[in-house]
Amino acid sequence: MRFLASGGFISYIPAYLTGFKKFTGSGMAGTLLALLLVPLLPENRYSFALFVLAFLPLAIWIAGRAEKSYAVHDDPRIVIDEIAGYWVAILFLDRTPFNLAAAFILFRALDTLKPWPIKKLETSLGGGFGIIMDDVLAGLEANLLTRLAVMIFL
């Protein structure tokens, strides 16, 4: 379970490189993995949406199992939530470099800063559902902000 929850142990890399024991940078590594996997995902918008809808319950289950394994709620080594959140951030967007980069930056900012209501969701929900859903909300907000950025800048 830890293998899937950690994105193939990608979340361990920042701690290994820096020597920090707090896994600082794991979320960035998980989001980067999600971005790198985009070319392997369904290109059709509706197929991709169905893929994400199928992925979310699986991610919730995996995150819940990993949380029990690590014995810490939303352990930083769990990055399947960042993967799910980023994929929500690009849902129904054209996969242009601008959109992928804007969604990446906005998702990372929202996931890190956790403005309301993301923080409220993170603290009010437990288990795998809570781990995943705050990132899904951050992804949804990043998606909407990316659409706004496209309207303004392109």
C-alpha positions in Angstrom: 0.0 0.0 0.0 2.8 2.4 0.8 4.2 1.9 -2.7 1.0 3.2 -4.3 0.3 5.9 -1.7 3.8 7.3 -2.1 3.7 7.4 -5.9 6.1 4.5 -6.3 8.1 5.9 -3.3 8.7 9.2 -5.1 7.7 11.0 -1.9 10.8 9.5 -0.2 13.2 11.2 -2.7 13.1 14.8 -1.3 13.9 13.5 2.2 16.7 11.3 0.9 18.2 14.2 -1.1 18.0 16.8 1.6 18.6 14.6 4.7 15.5 16.1 6.3 13.3 13.6 8.2 10.1 15.6 7.6 9.7 14.7 4.0 9.6 18.3 2.9 8.9 18.5 -0.8 7.0 15.3 -1.0 3.9 17.0 -2.2 5.8 18.7 -5.0 7.3 15.4 -6.0 3.8 13.8 -6.1 2.4 16.6 -8.2 5.4 16.4 -10.5 4.7 12.7 -10.9 1.1 13.5 -11.8 2.3 15.9 -14.4 4.7 13.4 -15.9 2.0 10.8 -16.1 -0.3 13.1 -18.2 0.8 11.8 -21.6 -0.2 8.3 -20.5 -3.7 9.3 -19.5 -6.8 9.3 -21.8 -6.8 12.3 -24.1 -10.5 12.4 -24.7 -12.0 14.8 -22.1 -14.9 12.5 -21.2 -12.7 9.4 -21.0 -10.3 11.3 -18.8 -13.2 12.4 -16.6 -14.3 8.8 -16.2 -10.8 7.8 -15.4 -10.5 10.4 -12.7 -13.9 9.4 -11.3 -12.8 5.8 -11.1 -9.4 6.8 -9.7 -10.8 8.8 -6.8 -12.4 5.9 -4.8 -9.3 3.9 -5.3 -7.1 6.8 -4.1 -9.4 7.2 -1.0 -9.0 3.5 -0.2 -5.2 3.5 -0.7 -4.8 6.7 1.3 -6.8 5.3 4.1 -4.8 2.1 4.2 -1.5 4.0 4.0 -2.7 6.3 6.9 -3.2 3.3 9.1 0.2 1.9 8.0 2.1 5.1 8.7 -0.1 5.7 11.9 -0.3 9.5 11.0 -3.2 11.3 9.4 -2.2 12.7 6.0 1.4 11.6 6.4 3.6 13.6 3.9 4.8 10.4 2.3 1.2 9.9 1.0 1.1 11.7 -2.3 -1.7 9.9 -4.1 -3.8 12.9 -3.0 -1.5 15.3 -4.9 -1.8 13.1 -8.0 -5.6 13.0 -7.8 -5.7 16.8 -7.0 -3.6 17.7 -10.0 -5.6 15.5 -12.3 -8.7 17.3 -11.2 -6.9 20.6 -11.8 -6.5 19.7 -15.5 -9.9 18.1 -15.9 -11.7 19.3 -19.1 -8.8 21.6 -20.0 -6.9 21.5 -23.2 -3.5 20.0 -22.5 -1.5 23.0 -23.6 1.9 23.8 -22.0 0.2 27.0 -20.5 -2.7 25.1 -19.0 -0.5 22.3 -17.6 1.9 24.7 -16.1 -0.7 27.1 -14.7 -2.7 24.3 -13.2 0.5 22.9 -11.7 1.5 26.2 -10.1 -2.0 27.1 -8.9 -2.6 23.6 -7.5 0.7 23.6 -5.6 0.0 27.1 -4.2 -3.5 26.2 -3.1 -2.4 22.8 -1.7 0.4 24.5 0.3 -1.5 27.6 1.5 -4.8 25.8 2.0 -7.1 28.8 1.9 -10.7 28.5 3.1 -12.5 26.2 2.5 -9.7 23.8 1.7 -8.3 24.0 5.3 -11.7 23.5 6.7 -12.2 20.4 4.6 -8.8 19.0 5.5 -9.5 19.4 9.3 -13.1 18.2 9.3 -12.8 15.0 7.3 -10.9 12.0 8.5 -9.3 8.9 6.9 -8.6 8.4 3.3 -11.6 10.6 2.3 -10.2 13.6 4.2 -6.7 13.0 2.8 -8.0 13.0 -0.8 -10.9 15.5 -0.7 -8.9 18.6 0.4 -6.6 18.1 -2.6 -9.6 17.5 -4.9 -11.0 20.8 -3.8 -7.6 22.5 -4.3 -7.6 20.9 -7.8 -11.1 22.2 -8.5 -10.1 25.7 -7.5 -6.9 25.5 -9.5 -8.9 24.4 -12.5 -11.2 27.4 -12.2 -8.3 29.8 -11.7 -6.5 28.3 -14.7 -9.6 28.9 -16.8 -9.6 32.5 -15.6 -5.9 32.8 -16.4 -6.6 31.6 -20.0 -9.3 34.2 -20.4 -7.1 37.0 -19.2 -3.7 36.1 -20.7 -4.5 34.2 -23.9 
